[in-house]
Amino acid sequence: MSPSDRTQHEHFLRFFMELEPSLRVFVRSLLLSREEEREVMQEVSLVLWRKFDPAMEAASFCRWAFGVARLEVLAFRRDRARDRLSFAPELIDLLGQTVEDGADDLAAERRALDICLQKLPEGPRQLVQAAYAPGVKIDRLAQHLGRSPMAVYKTLHRIRLSLMDCTRRVLSLEETA
Amino acid sequence: MNSPDPRWEVIRRHLDRQAAPAERADFEASLREDPAFRRCYIRYLNIEVALQASAQAEYRLPPVPPPPRTPAWRGALGKAAAALALLLGLAGWGFWPRPPAEPEIVAHLTALQDCRWVHSATQAAVGDPLYRGQTLELSAGRLEVTFASGAVATLLGPIIFTLDSPNSGFLTLGQMQTRADSPQAKGFTVRTRTARIVDVGTEFIAAAAADGLSRVDVVRGEVVVHTPGQRHAQHLSQGDALSVESGQAQVLVRIESGEGTAAFRFPTLPPPSASDAADVATGWARAKIAFGPQAESSGEVAKLCNGHAQGSADDPGESVYFESNQSGGFLLDLGRSLQVTSINTYSWHRNQGNQGDRVRATQKFTLYGFRGEAAPPEGSTPPGTGWELIGRVNTDEFFGRGPQRSQPEQQASSISATGGAVGRYRYLLWDVRPSRAFHGAVEDNTLYGEIDVFGY
């Protein structure tokens, strides 16, 4: 990598890594599996890098990146998605807008989640770690745990809701502090 | 929406693919019409995505102490966890899962220098264990990882690297240098999205760019590179560099230095050919300057296709090159479209007045092909409609490790495809960039001597 490529690369990484969680939420909102989300995000990052203009400001990069993510999801759904979600284009735009508008709140919630995860007891924490590890299928995990898949799905759901409550409490404490 | 709100269950059923078609339609209608529900859906996914990242991070740094081998899962630990859960309002999960399998330590951190981590909370110290599946994301600095096999990898930020096993890893982005000279480390493997690089007891540099370009430079010893769809692996030895482009045709770029005589002898690449498809003697091929100012003392562009390269190390009349500090383009018309299998480019220069000045042998160009039989419109330059990127050559990146004067004065690059042909083209364009400056800020241009194209 030449020095100028390296500078451009670092510039891109700075923008991309800042935006990546929001983009991932948006992409995930339109697809039904983590694997599909990962595949699409890989394509999105490639397209963004290939067409990255170093002169771009952060705000323009954000708008452009969401546009690219939308197109990549549509292309993926057209060509390869196993589940044919039929979100209308206007709903896709609404979801994109919701993520963009709420980006700061979502980032705050993710920061608060770190605190909440530390408070999470060992059992649920290990379940979360196991369930979200790359390549893990809930059915197989359930088998390993000797539980039904539905029980695992529901337990994970309760953990998520509880974590959401926790993040809300942490954030409201921060506001009043 | 509060936690007991049944609409959370609707979101869960949708994401866990348990919703019936009618439920899906209702779900979509709610998302469309109810902004609060839409925000809840996004918040829920935000947690989902963050948990995904967090699960990865648990296998990142700081290292997680491995769980005990025989945990008293439903004993003291379980009771303590349950008590904590009650205190924190997190009780009622229905069951405590058994712990997942113990993470396997596959390497250790053995040196860190000015490291800046992508995840700012990351803390790491020399001696920390690294686990199978753990991803290291460094935005700046350098760290050394010693694998259980004895292989030592130096990662240069920015880099994203995942440890696959005690003797392998996956390089998503960035550059790393590995040394695998112990018997156990033989076979140390670095995978990228476009190549699998297997060390057979040596030292090499691997790099992966965000657009899929992978490169391997062999510092010493021997390396084997496998690419998808390629029947035979590429064997590289000391001094060889190989780039692999992403895309349908897996394009390989091989760079070699010559012995520095008019015979243009290279370790594996052939000398300039008088019987290739780009040779004017065939009656088909023609070259012209597509853009850029040709240097006054340069030979005519047809010299690139005359079947031989320069006769000596400083032979401007037999070379083709552009003015200093300027880019330029050679356009080659093969006379008819061919399935192009390889393209070899030769350069030679050592300044008569200053033997140390060899920078004008450096090859720095991007090769494009024009789709179809028709000629590209006059003045059309890539990246534009019809032009396809075939490969990139930058010999400076490989030979540039040492002082400029130690660069090879005679160089050859060869672009080929792993799957047979790089594509069907009649028109090829070398988008040539100046090499680096020997003195001051003037970037000289390379003296190219011959271009050979092979195909059918």
Chai-1 contact restraints between the chains, C-beta under 6 A:
chainA,res_idxA,chainB,res_idxB,connection_type,confidence,min_distance_angstrom,max_distance_angstrom,comment,restraint_id
A,E10,B,P158,contact,1.0,0.0,6.0,A-B,restraint_1
A,L13,B,P158,contact,1.0,0.0,6.0,A-B,restraint_2
A,M17,B,V118,contact,1.0,0.0,6.0,A-B,restraint_3
A,R24,B,V49,contact,1.0,0.0,6.0,A-B,restraint_4
A,V25,B,L45,contact,1.0,0.0,6.0,A-B,restraint_5
A,V25,B,N46,contact,1.0,0.0,6.0,A-B,restraint_6
A,V25,B,V49,contact,1.0,0.0,6.0,A-B,restraint_7
A,R28,B,L45,contact,1.0,0.0,6.0,A-B,restraint_8
A,R28,B,V49,contact,1.0,0.0,6.0,A-B,restraint_9
A,S29,B,L45,contact,1.0,0.0,6.0,A-B,restraint_10
A,L32,B,R17,contact,1.0,0.0,6.0,A-B,restraint_11
A,W49,B,A210,contact,1.0,0.0,6.0,A-B,restraint_12
A,W49,B,D211,contact,1.0,0.0,6.0,A-B,restraint_13
A,R50,B,D211,contact,1.0,0.0,6.0,A-B,restraint_14
A,L91,B,L31,contact,1.0,0.0,6.0,A-B,restraint_15
A,L91,B,R32,contact,1.0,0.0,6.0,A-B,restraint_16
A,T98,B,R38,contact,1.0,0.0,6.0,A-B,restraint_17
A,T98,B,R39,contact,1.0,0.0,6.0,A-B,restraint_18
A,T98,B,I42,contact,1.0,0.0,6.0,A-B,restraint_19
A,V99,B,I42,contact,1.0,0.0,6.0,A-B,restraint_20
A,L106,B,N46,contact,1.0,0.0,6.0,A-B,restraint_21
A,E109,B,N46,contact,1.0,0.0,6.0,A-B,restraint_22
A,R110,B,A50,contact,1.0,0.0,6.0,A-B,restraint_23
A,L113,B,A50,contact,1.0,0.0,6.0,A-B,restraint_24
A,K119,B,L88,contact,1.0,0.0,6.0,A-B,restraint_25
A,P121,B,A81,contact,1.0,0.0,6.0,A-B,restraint_26
A,P121,B,L84,contact,1.0,0.0,6.0,A-B,restraint_27
A,P121,B,A85,contact,1.0,0.0,6.0,A-B,restraint_28
A,E122,B,A81,contact,1.0,0.0,6.0,A-B,restraint_29
A,G123,B,A81,contact,1.0,0.0,6.0,A-B,restraint_30
A,G123,B,W96,contact,1.0,0.0,6.0,A-B,restraint_31
A,P124,B,W93,contact,1.0,0.0,6.0,A-B,restraint_32
A,Q126,B,P99,contact,1.0,0.0,6.0,A-B,restraint_33
A,L127,B,P97,contact,1.0,0.0,6.0,A-B,restraint_34
A,V128,B,L51,contact,1.0,0.0,6.0,A-B,restraint_35
A,Q129,B,A55,contact,1.0,0.0,6.0,A-B,restraint_36
A,Q129,B,E58,contact,1.0,0.0,6.0,A-B,restraint_37
A,A130,B,P100,contact,1.0,0.0,6.0,A-B,restraint_38
A,Y132,B,L51,contact,1.0,0.0,6.0,A-B,restraint_39
A,Y132,B,Q52,contact,1.0,0.0,6.0,A-B,restraint_40
A,Y132,B,A55,contact,1.0,0.0,6.0,A-B,restraint_41
A,A133,B,A55,contact,1.0,0.0,6.0,A-B,restraint_42
A,L145,B,P97,contact,1.0,0.0,6.0,A-B,restraint_43
A,L145,B,R98,contact,1.0,0.0,6.0,A-B,restraint_44
A,Y153,B,D16,contact,1.0,0.0,6.0,A-B,restraint_45
A,T155,B,W93,contact,1.0,0.0,6.0,A-B,restraint_46
A,T155,B,G94,contact,1.0,0.0,6.0,A-B,restraint_47
A,H157,B,R12,contact,1.0,0.0,6.0,A-B,restraint_48
A,R160,B,I47,contact,1.0,0.0,6.0,A-B,restraint_49
A,L161,B,S3,contact,1.0,0.0,6.0,A-B,restraint_50
A,L161,B,W8,contact,1.0,0.0,6.0,A-B,restraint_51
A,S162,B,L90,contact,1.0,0.0,6.0,A-B,restraint_52
A,L163,B,I47,contact,1.0,0.0,6.0,A-B,restraint_53
A,M164,B,I47,contact,1.0,0.0,6.0,A-B,restraint_54
A,D165,B,S3,contact,1.0,0.0,6.0,A-B,restraint_55
